[in-house]
Amino acid sequence: YVKINGEIKGFFSFGTGFRAGLKDTLEKLKTKGYRFSVLSGDKSAKAQDLRAYFGEDTPMHFGCSPHEKQDYIEKLRQSGEEVMMIGDGLNDAGALMQSNIGWAVSEDINNFTPASDVIMESKSFEKMASLIDYIGYAKKIVIASFILSLMYNVVGLSIAVQGQMSPFIAAILMPASSISIILFTTSSARIVARIKALRTSSI
């Protein structure tokens, strides 16, 4: 409050704020079968606000120390769960490393951030669900490139064994096959990124 000569002139009110796109991101992930847990070092005053986003069935733990967060994730993994930890502070560093996938959300990716598998700028947070989809497609693209490479080698080896190809032609086709696989991988990844509207994300 601001008080001058005994008269209240105004006040500052501090409310709970969450990242833009949180509700939409959670809804998209729920439709894909993801389950959530909330681990927070803050007090439980935010519990009711968080329930509106995560739902009543989401386990929530408040006042957690960094070690307690790490232990919680370790118990989930020991029970057979695949865990992705999303954190935005250095106190999440242990939990990020303990999880199968550590995902750090940073205000500035050029600053010091916890060791993790993914580092995302906070302004791109709303694209998280699309990025997770993209990662799945990227895995399929890598598998397809390996299959294509194997096909090249099988065909090339069978022709080479029969002695039906000159060394000069073989010397041209070998780098050409590698270049074609690189072009396939990069172009496929770009097309999927464009479809998922991820080309402008900073990761």
VOGU-3710 file (C-alpha; in Angstrom, 3 decimals, decimal comma):
1> yvkingeikg> 0,000/0,000/0,000  1,035/3,622/-0,564  0,037/5,941/2,263  0,676/9,700/2,360  -0,165/11,812/5,448  -2,313/9,009/6,804  -4,324/8,656/3,593  -4,099/5,543/1,407  -3,359/6,623/-2,162  -3,122/3,214/-3,778
11> ffsfgtgfra> -1,693/-0,290/-3,631  0,212/-2,881/-5,600  -1,427/-6,264/-6,115  0,673/-9,342/-6,966  -1,234/-12,184/-8,574  -0,324/-15,630/-9,816  0,803/-15,683/-13,419  1,506/-18,656/-15,655  3,203/-18,913/-19,016  1,213/-17,956/-22,080
21> glkdtleklk> -0,290/-20,983/-23,796  -0,097/-23,248/-20,725  -3,749/-24,314/-20,767  -3,797/-25,037/-24,499  -0,486/-26,941/-24,296  -1,743/-29,121/-21,427  -4,979/-29,922/-23,246  -3,073/-31,008/-26,367  -0,745/-33,220/-24,338  -3,660/-34,770/-22,432
31> tkgyrfsvls> -5,279/-35,857/-25,703  -2,038/-37,719/-26,504  -2,185/-39,667/-23,243  0,384/-37,761/-21,186  -0,066/-37,703/-17,407  1,176/-34,855/-15,214  2,665/-34,229/-11,801  3,440/-30,819/-10,342  6,619/-30,418/-8,271  7,075/-26,943/-6,872
41> gdksakaqdl> 9,350/-25,279/-4,372  6,601/-22,719/-3,688  3,960/-22,962/-1,002  0,558/-24,538/-1,692  -1,133/-21,143/-2,112  -1,064/-21,682/-5,880  -2,684/-25,112/-5,702  -6,208/-23,947/-6,523  -5,033/-21,888/-9,482  -3,045/-24,827/-10,834
51> rayfgedtpm> -6,001/-27,211/-10,469  -7,860/-25,136/-13,043  -5,109/-25,998/-15,538  -4,050/-29,520/-14,576  -7,300/-30,984/-13,217  -8,222/-32,559/-9,897  -6,520/-35,888/-10,603  -3,006/-34,447/-11,018  -0,607/-35,157/-8,106  0,755/-31,886/-6,747
61> hfgcsphekq> 3,668/-31,518/-4,339  4,618/-28,127/-2,922  7,547/-26,934/-0,849  9,798/-29,461/-2,593  13,544/-29,193/-2,285  15,683/-29,946/-5,378  16,578/-33,310/-3,819  12,902/-34,182/-3,219  12,093/-33,437/-6,863  14,912/-35,710/-7,942
71> dyieklrqsg> 13,740/-38,501/-5,620  10,159/-38,242/-6,906  11,296/-38,684/-10,513  13,553/-41,586/-9,536  10,567/-43,370/-7,942  8,503/-42,864/-11,095  11,282/-44,327/-13,238  11,724/-47,284/-10,904  8,007/-48,024/-11,316  8,504/-48,234/-15,097
81> eevmmigdgl> 7,413/-44,735/-16,075  9,073/-42,753/-18,878  9,498/-39,272/-17,376  9,930/-35,894/-19,054  10,788/-33,156/-16,571  10,042/-29,559/-17,547  11,742/-26,946/-15,386  12,738/-23,306/-15,559  15,210/-22,841/-12,728  18,602/-24,021/-11,512
91> ndagalmqsn> 16,850/-25,714/-8,579  15,405/-28,110/-11,183  18,858/-29,168/-12,437  18,962/-32,460/-10,515  15,439/-33,428/-11,548  16,164/-32,565/-15,186  19,174/-34,859/-15,195  17,316/-37,622/-13,351  14,483/-37,787/-15,879  14,471/-39,624/-19,209
101> igwavsedin> 14,094/-36,274/-20,960  15,096/-32,992/-19,324  13,364/-29,954/-20,834  14,539/-26,535/-19,651  12,464/-23,423/-20,340  14,624/-20,305/-20,217  13,927/-16,596/-20,522  17,216/-16,263/-22,398  18,918/-19,345/-23,841  22,222/-17,430/-23,996
111> nftpasdvim> 22,350/-17,276/-20,211  23,422/-20,146/-17,966  20,784/-22,901/-18,000  20,616/-26,329/-16,326  22,050/-29,324/-18,191  19,158/-30,832/-20,138  18,198/-32,529/-23,389  16,117/-29,588/-24,632  16,519/-25,861/-23,967  13,576/-23,746/-25,112
121> esksfekmas> 13,029/-20,006/-25,001  10,031/-19,167/-22,832  8,399/-17,187/-25,650  8,140/-20,451/-27,629  6,526/-22,369/-24,766  3,104/-22,455/-26,430  4,608/-24,522/-29,275  5,772/-27,308/-26,959  3,033/-29,782/-27,947  3,763/-29,228/-31,649
131> lidyigyakk> 7,485/-29,658/-31,007  6,909/-32,984/-29,252  4,937/-34,118/-32,316  7,807/-32,937/-34,513  10,308/-35,003/-32,516  8,209/-38,104/-33,229  8,210/-37,349/-36,956  11,964/-36,640/-36,866  12,576/-40,111/-35,444  10,605/-41,629/-38,347
141> iviasfilsl> 12,639/-39,556/-40,829  15,903/-40,855/-39,349  14,662/-44,452/-39,581  13,576/-43,874/-43,198  17,022/-42,447/-44,052  18,709/-45,548/-42,594  16,440/-47,793/-44,670  17,212/-45,753/-47,796  20,934/-45,970/-47,067  20,698/-49,731/-46,568
151> mynvvglsia> 18,903/-50,094/-49,896  21,644/-48,093/-51,633  24,325/-50,321/-50,138  22,536/-53,584/-50,936  21,982/-52,596/-54,572  25,465/-51,132/-54,953  27,166/-54,130/-53,338  25,271/-56,622/-55,498  26,297/-54,788/-58,674  29,906/-54,402/-57,498
161> vqgqmspfia> 30,214/-58,120/-56,675  29,071/-59,017/-60,198  31,693/-56,679/-61,672  29,127/-54,823/-63,774  30,158/-51,316/-62,753  33,349/-49,433/-63,530  35,325/-47,920/-60,638  34,745/-44,464/-62,132  30,932/-44,815/-61,999  31,133/-46,295/-58,498
171> ailmpassis> 33,251/-43,320/-57,347  30,512/-40,967/-58,590  27,552/-42,903/-57,204  28,942/-43,287/-53,674  28,991/-39,550/-52,776  25,805/-39,043/-54,814  23,969/-41,558/-52,626  25,188/-39,809/-49,465  24,105/-36,419/-50,808  20,657/-37,753/-51,737
181> iilfttssar> 20,150/-39,117/-48,202  21,181/-35,758/-46,696  18,777/-33,926/-49,007  15,974/-36,350/-48,135  16,541/-35,921/-44,382  16,845/-32,127/-44,363  13,983/-31,493/-46,798  11,657/-33,879/-44,922  12,521/-32,230/-41,602  11,882/-28,761/-43,060
191> ivarikalrt> 8,523/-29,795/-44,513  7,339/-31,254/-41,208  8,591/-28,175/-39,313  6,670/-25,924/-41,695  3,498/-27,998/-41,246  3,869/-27,836/-37,467  4,597/-24,066/-37,650  7,905/-24,505/-35,821  10,285/-22,690/-38,179  10,303/-19,566/-35,983
201> ssi> 10,817/-21,372/-32,657  14,059/-20,959/-30,742  15,230/-24,193/-29,210
//
